[in-house]
Amino acid sequence: MPIRSLSSPITDRKTGKKFREQVSPRAFKIALMSNKAHGHKTKLLKNHSYSHEFDYEQLEFDEVNNRELRFLFTLPKSKRNVELLEDVSEDNASFSFGFIAGATREQPSNESRIDYIRIIDSFQELREISILDKFTLPAYEKAIGFRSYDFENAKNKGEKFITKKNREALCEAQDKKLKEMKSYIERQRRNSLFGFGANVKISMN
């Protein structure tokens, strides 16, 4: 999950206002570490349903360079787990999170029909992580997962995905820089053409 990524639009049930959500760096990691330190097993659910809970043996997690949260669940190949994963995409699984927010703050939004951005600086409680089936829309569209039957395969899938996203981000940054350069050159050309003392030639036919 990319850190600082924005959620899909969310409606505040009390006020009716629409907002997007953003989680601050280290908030997820600190919550997962707190669960582990206090002996609370972070639940792994399907579609936020406590009646569809996965059995897992191990949860590993890390926050890489304040840019993305990576977590890895090791599940036994039980009949229940296999059934729960039947309608989950193998190479593009979506994830969501069940929590009680701790410290939060709001920032104005420049987006049409979005009233504000809610930033979560900490969690009071991180209850569960949910794998979503293909019929359920995720709150965080950029939180992507991969199914695999061994660690190295999962790691390779993750690295390929990250490389692809980094390449896309680099291309976007280069395109933005190119547009800025073109705009600057165009402004300089206009200033040179119409500036004080400039030589202007006008052809009349």
SULRA-V927791 format. One record per helix or strand of 2 or more residues. SS is the DSSP state (a for helix, b for strand). FROM is the first residue (numbers start at 1). LEN is the number of residues. If there is no record, write none. Layout:
BEGIN
((SS	FROM	LEN) (SS	FROM	LEN))
END
This chain:
BEGIN
((b	10	2) (b	18	6) (a	27	11) (b	43	4) (b	49	5) (b	56	9) (b	68	8) (a	79	6) (b	93	9) (b	104	5) (b	116	5) (b	123	10) (b	144	2) (a	151	44))
END
